[in-house]
Amino acid sequence: MATAAPVELTDSDIEGWVLAESGEETLPRLMTRRFSSEGTLLLDFGGRMPGGEAGFNRIEAGEASRYAFSCEGDAGGFAEMLASGLAAALNLNEEEHVALLSAARTYYSNAEAGGVISISSMLPEKSRQLELLKMKLDELAVIPPAFGPGGVKPGRIEVDLGRVDGRYARRALAYVVLAKYVIDHPGASIIVASFEEMLPEAQTRSMRYPMEVAASFFWSMKKAGTKIVAQSRRPLPREMEGIFETRLVEADGFIRMKGPGSRWKDVYLVNDCLGRPPSEGGYPEGAKFEDEEAERTVLSTVSSYSNVTYAGLVSFLKGRMEEQRIQQAMDFLIGGGYVELRKGQGEAHYLTLTDSGKNLLSLMEGSPA
């Protein structure tokens, strides 16, 4: 059961491994602005994440592939992660996985070039089963190669996987880039939009090896100190249970959260507006809100009470009007630059009127209700 009092999402709520079961990318969008570390990777399967606004360096699929299969800086740990990631992405069985791991170790120990094509050529020629593995590896050949000097710039990187043709190629590229980035950036922060696309297709009970390998891959990342925030459009399979410490579930317009050792509670993801002025995606200048009564009520309440939080405001006003009207008015006023969220003591963010908000309220109070 959810608690009765909704609360705002705070920094402590998003530490560690967080999963948002939602059809919207609200939480990943929030995290692009919240994660300030230079070691942050954004994987966007849907192509709808504005990573550039938050200082991410977007790289194309070919450049991402070249980076992932490069040998620079590898101390021997990457081959195992690479093989596990490809086993999950390409639905490999145990025999294929072992053969791929052997070829990957040979590739990296010799600091070869050529990427997945060279790794494929190092597979032993001994069975039709491995011929099938080579065909699966060919899925990555659909990614256009990148040429020219220089590698991926260090720091915040965004990979738009939505532009990669082929489901298997998208998934495989996501795993190898993720593996490489985690090796290069110990303690990295990872943001994944549409995380469900990283998981193998549903298998029969006797053929769940790829899903088990995927779970092992992510457990290894977690043990290495990596943080991840992921958004999934559907619940995760049982093999992934326990990996994510915090879950947010969106249904019927409401968001519930359960953290480690806590009960379910309602939350507001209002922090999405922090540090985002209207010029960076807010409401256009001169935009009007259709519910003037809700707008005026919110403005006058924020003006009258200090140290009021978003959740406190909704709780205070919901006896006077529908909660949805209050939230819509708040979204407009924050997005339009009329109301700000300022951090106070602890982790709370308090609502205050900007000069524009004070002027708007003055105009409204001077007009008939």
C-alpha positions, 0 to 999 in steps of 0.5 A: 500500500502506498502512504497517504502523503506524497513526497518529492524525489530527493537525492538519497532516493536515486542513489545506487540502482534505480528502475522506473517502470514507465512509458515516459522518459521522465526519470532519465531526463531528470538524471541527465541534469542530476548526474554531474559526474564526467563519467556518465553514459547515456544509452537512448534506445528510443532516440528521444533523450535530449542529452545534448542539453545536459552537456553530453557528447553525442556519438554516432553508432559507428564511432561508438562501435569503434570505441567499444572494440578498441584495445587502448587501456584494456587490462584483460578484464574487458574480453569477459564482459564483452563476451557476456554482453554479446551472449545476452544480446545475440541469444547465444547458448553456453557453447557459443558463449565459451567460443566467443570468450576464447576468441575475444581473449585472443583478440585483445591479448594481441591488441588486434584491430578490426573489431567484431569481424576480426573476433569472428575470424578467430572462432574455431572452425569445428561445428555448424553451431559456431557457423551460426554464431558467426552469422549472429556476429554479422548482425553488428556489420549493419553498423556503418564503420567510422574512420579517421583519427581520434577516439571518443572524447572522455567524459559524458557520452550519449549514444542514440541507439534508435538510429541503428538498424536491427534489434540485435545490432542495437542491443549488441552495441549497447552491451559492448559500449556499456562494457567498455565505458564501465572498464574505462570509468570506474564508478561510472553513472549509467542512464538507460532509456527503454532498458527492456530493449537490452534484455533477451527475448523471452525464452522457454524454461529450458532455454533461459541462458541468455537472460541469466548471462544478462543478469550476471553482466549487470551484477558484475557492473554493480559489484564494480561500483557502477550506478545505473538509472533505467527506464523500462516500459514493462516489468523486468523478468525474474532473473533481474530481481534484486539488482535494482534497489529502488523501483518507481512505478507509474500508473494512471498518472501517479508515481509510486516508489519503493526504496531499499527497506522502505514501504511504497510511497507516492512521489513527484518528479518535480525536480525535472524542472530544477536548473532548466530555464524556459529558454532550454525547453520550457514554455514559449514566451507569452504562452497562456494556461487555460485554467486561470483559477488553478493558476491564480490559486497556486501563485497566491498560495506560494506567495503567502506561505514560505517553505512550502514544497511541491508535495506540501502545496498539492496536499494543502490545496487538494481539498479545494480543487482536483489534484490534477489541476494543481499539478498541471498549473504547477508544471506550467508555472515552473516551466514558464519561469513563474515559480522556482524550486530552491533547495533549502535545509536538508534535501527539500526544495521549496517553491518561491515566486520569481519576479515574473510570477509576482508580476503575473499574480499582481495582474491576476489579483487586479482582475476579476476572478 
